[in-house]
Amino acid sequence: MRIIDLRLGLIRAIRQLRREAGLTQVELAKRLGVSQPRVTALESVEHEPTLDALLPAFFTAGGTSAQLCEIVRRTDELLRTSRAANRKN
């Protein structure tokens, strides 16, 4: 599994969970003990946040272990499908 693909799934989930919880970036930042610009960076692919930074944000935004496992499963499935398609070409 490529870490970048997992990070993309987590970034999308954090943004979605935060919005579903009715949290602003400022509110999530306060809960995480970081600045609002840091949360913006966590929600941005361009900043390439690490898993060490993404996982606390994921759980603080309301993510569960089951949701995390689903993100990992879907990421793995997408990569397997992609690899199989590349082998055929």
N, C-alpha and C positions, 0 to 999 in steps of 0.2 A: 504494500500500500504506500502510495506517495503521500508524504506529510502535507504537501501543499494542497492536495485535494481534500484532505481531512480538515485543514484549516479553513478552506473555503466553505465547507459545510457548517463549521462552527460559527464562522462570521455571519452567515445567513441566519443561522438559528438564534444567535445572540440578538441581532437586530429585530427579528420577528418576536422573540420572547419578550424583549424589553417593551416593544410596542403593545403587545397583547396584555402585558401587565400594567400598561398605562404609565410607564416610567419614562422620564426624559433622560437624556444623556447625563444631565447634571445630577439627577437623582441616583442613577446607577453609579456614577462616579463617586458620590458620597458614600454609598454602600460598599464600594470597593476600596475606598480610601485613596482614590487617585483623582487626577484633574479631569475636567470635561474633555479637553483636547486628547487626553489619553484614551478615553472611551471612543472618541471619534476615530482615533488611530486603530483601535481594536476592531471597529466595524468597517475598516477599509482594507481592501486587498492590497492597495498600493503600499501600505506601510509594512506588510508582511509580518503581522504579529506572531509571536511564538505560541506554542501550545501551552506553555507555562503561564502565559498572560491570558490566553483565551479561555482556558478551563474555569478559572475562578469567575470570570465574567459570565460564562455560560450558566453556571450554577446559581450565581447571585441574581441573574435575570429570571430565574425560575426554572431552568432546565433540570431534568431528572436523569438519573443513571440510565433508565430505560431509553430515554430520548437520545442520550449520548451513544448507547449501543446501536440504536437504529441509524444514526448518522454514520457510524463506523461501518455497519453492515451495508448501507447504500453506497458508500464510497468504495468499499471493496467490490461490490457487485458491478458498479460502473467501470471500475478499472479492469475487471476480468472481461467484461463485454468488449471494452475498448481493445484489450490485448488480443482477444479472439478475432475481432474484426481486422486488426492489423496483420495477423498471421495469414488470413485469407487473401490479403492483398499482396 
